[in-house]
């Protein structure tokens, strides 16, 4: 005999009526990854050793293989909105390295939500729509950026999370 408790059946905002409703969790209906899922996917790539950084919106780590991994973000203001910002990373100890990969998250998250809105935000997407949304939710391949005079300059959209790998 099993017993259920209220916490076993409790939903924060009632029964979910659409895939992207703003509630808790990383995976939406039909296994669709929410934008936060890719944020955790990127943060999982951080290194094991934390390094000093001179800002509140950056985390610098290193991996055992010598790769330096930097996470930086542009958190929007409460209630939405926010402004894009330019970030210049001064990499004094890495000035001899000339190239890095970076993985943007914010742009792809917006693409997923725009794809959903373009379908008229269906409460019950078809299998074809679900496949399209899964594709839109995938992280883009890493982009390369150059290191000039020990600096990397990036433009961060509101709600962006960027992971930079410097080898």
C-alpha positions as CSV (number, residue, x, y, z in Angstrom):
1,X,0.0,0.0,0.0
2,X,1.4,3.5,-0.9
3,X,0.3,6.8,0.5
4,X,0.4,10.1,-1.3
5,X,1.2,13.4,0.3
6,X,0.1,16.8,-0.8
7,X,3.6,17.5,-2.0
8,X,3.4,14.5,-4.4
9,X,0.7,16.1,-6.5
10,X,1.3,19.8,-5.9
11,X,1.9,22.1,-8.9
12,X,3.2,25.6,-8.2
13,X,0.9,27.3,-10.6
14,X,-1.8,24.7,-11.0
15,X,-2.0,22.2,-13.9
16,X,0.3,23.3,-16.7
17,X,-1.6,24.4,-19.8
18,X,1.3,25.2,-22.2
19,X,4.9,24.1,-22.7
20,X,6.6,27.4,-21.6
21,X,4.6,28.9,-18.8
22,X,7.4,30.4,-16.7
23,X,7.2,27.9,-13.8
24,X,9.9,26.0,-12.1
25,X,11.9,23.3,-13.8
26,X,14.4,22.8,-16.6
27,X,12.4,20.7,-18.9
28,X,9.0,21.6,-20.3
29,X,6.2,19.4,-21.5
30,X,7.3,16.8,-24.2
31,X,10.9,16.9,-23.0
32,X,11.5,20.4,-24.4
33,X,14.5,22.1,-22.6
34,X,13.6,25.5,-21.1
35,X,16.1,28.3,-21.6
36,X,17.6,27.7,-18.1
37,X,18.5,24.1,-19.2
38,X,21.2,25.4,-21.5
39,X,22.5,27.8,-18.9
40,X,23.2,24.8,-16.7
41,X,24.6,22.9,-19.6
42,X,27.1,25.8,-20.2
43,X,27.9,26.2,-16.5
44,X,28.7,22.5,-16.4
45,X,31.7,23.2,-18.7
46,X,33.4,25.4,-16.0
47,X,36.7,24.3,-14.7
48,X,37.5,22.8,-11.3
49,X,39.7,25.7,-9.9
50,X,38.3,29.2,-9.4
51,X,40.5,32.1,-10.4
52,X,40.2,35.7,-9.3
53,X,38.1,38.1,-11.2
54,X,37.5,41.9,-10.7
55,X,33.7,42.0,-11.4
56,X,30.5,40.6,-10.0
57,X,29.1,39.3,-13.3
58,X,32.0,37.0,-14.2
59,X,33.3,33.6,-13.0
60,X,36.8,32.5,-14.1
61,X,37.9,28.9,-13.7
62,X,40.6,26.6,-15.0
63,X,40.5,23.0,-16.0
64,X,43.2,20.4,-15.3
65,X,44.2,20.5,-19.0
66,X,45.1,24.2,-18.7
67,X,42.0,25.5,-20.4
68,X,40.7,28.7,-18.8
69,X,36.9,28.9,-18.8
70,X,35.1,32.2,-18.2
71,X,31.4,32.6,-17.6
72,X,29.9,36.1,-17.9
73,X,26.4,37.3,-18.0
74,X,24.1,40.3,-18.4
75,X,21.3,39.9,-16.0
76,X,18.2,41.8,-16.9
77,X,16.4,44.2,-14.5
78,X,13.5,42.8,-12.5
79,X,10.4,43.1,-14.6
80,X,12.0,42.6,-17.9
81,X,13.9,44.8,-20.3
82,X,17.5,45.6,-19.6
83,X,20.2,47.0,-21.9
84,X,22.9,45.3,-24.0
85,X,26.4,45.9,-22.8
86,X,29.9,45.7,-24.1
87,X,32.3,43.7,-22.0
88,X,36.1,44.0,-22.4
89,X,38.0,41.2,-20.7
90,X,41.6,42.1,-19.9
91,X,43.5,38.8,-19.9
92,X,46.9,39.8,-18.5
93,X,48.2,36.3,-17.8
94,X,46.8,34.9,-21.0
95,X,48.0,37.6,-23.4
96,X,50.2,35.1,-25.3
97,X,47.1,33.2,-26.4
98,X,45.6,34.4,-29.6
99,X,42.2,32.7,-30.0
100,X,39.3,31.4,-27.9
101,X,35.9,29.7,-28.4
102,X,32.8,31.1,-26.9
103,X,29.4,29.7,-26.4
104,X,26.5,32.2,-26.2
105,X,23.3,31.1,-24.5
106,X,21.1,34.2,-24.5
107,X,20.6,34.5,-28.2
108,X,19.5,30.8,-28.6
109,X,17.1,31.1,-25.7
110,X,15.3,33.9,-27.4
111,X,15.3,31.9,-30.7
112,X,13.4,29.1,-28.9
113,X,10.8,31.4,-27.4
114,X,10.5,33.3,-30.8
115,X,9.9,30.0,-32.5
116,X,7.2,29.1,-30.0
117,X,5.6,32.5,-30.5
118,X,5.7,32.1,-34.3
119,X,3.6,29.0,-33.9
120,X,1.0,31.1,-32.1
121,X,2.1,29.6,-28.7
122,X,0.1,26.4,-29.0
123,X,-1.0,24.8,-25.8
124,X,-0.6,21.4,-27.4
125,X,2.2,21.5,-30.1
126,X,2.1,18.8,-32.8
127,X,5.0,16.4,-33.1
128,X,6.4,18.4,-36.0
129,X,6.2,21.6,-33.9
130,X,7.9,19.8,-31.0
131,X,10.8,18.7,-33.2
132,X,11.1,22.3,-34.5
133,X,11.3,23.6,-30.9
134,X,13.8,20.9,-29.9
135,X,16.0,22.1,-32.8
136,X,15.6,25.8,-31.8
137,X,16.6,24.9,-28.2
138,X,20.0,23.4,-29.1
139,X,23.1,25.3,-28.2
140,X,24.8,26.8,-31.3
141,X,28.2,25.6,-32.2
142,X,31.1,27.5,-30.5
143,X,32.2,30.7,-32.2
144,X,35.8,31.7,-32.4
145,X,36.9,35.1,-31.3
146,X,40.4,36.7,-31.3
147,X,42.4,37.9,-28.4
148,X,43.9,41.3,-29.3
149,X,46.6,42.8,-27.0
150,X,45.4,40.4,-24.2
151,X,41.7,41.5,-24.6
152,X,38.5,40.0,-25.7
153,X,35.6,42.3,-26.5
154,X,32.0,41.0,-26.5
155,X,28.5,42.4,-26.9
156,X,26.1,40.9,-24.4
157,X,22.4,41.1,-25.0
158,X,20.1,41.4,-21.9
159,X,19.7,38.0,-20.3
160,X,22.8,36.7,-22.0
161,X,25.1,34.1,-20.6
162,X,28.4,33.5,-22.4
163,X,31.0,30.8,-21.7
164,X,34.5,31.5,-23.1
165,X,37.0,28.7,-23.4
166,X,40.6,29.8,-23.8
167,X,43.1,27.0,-24.6
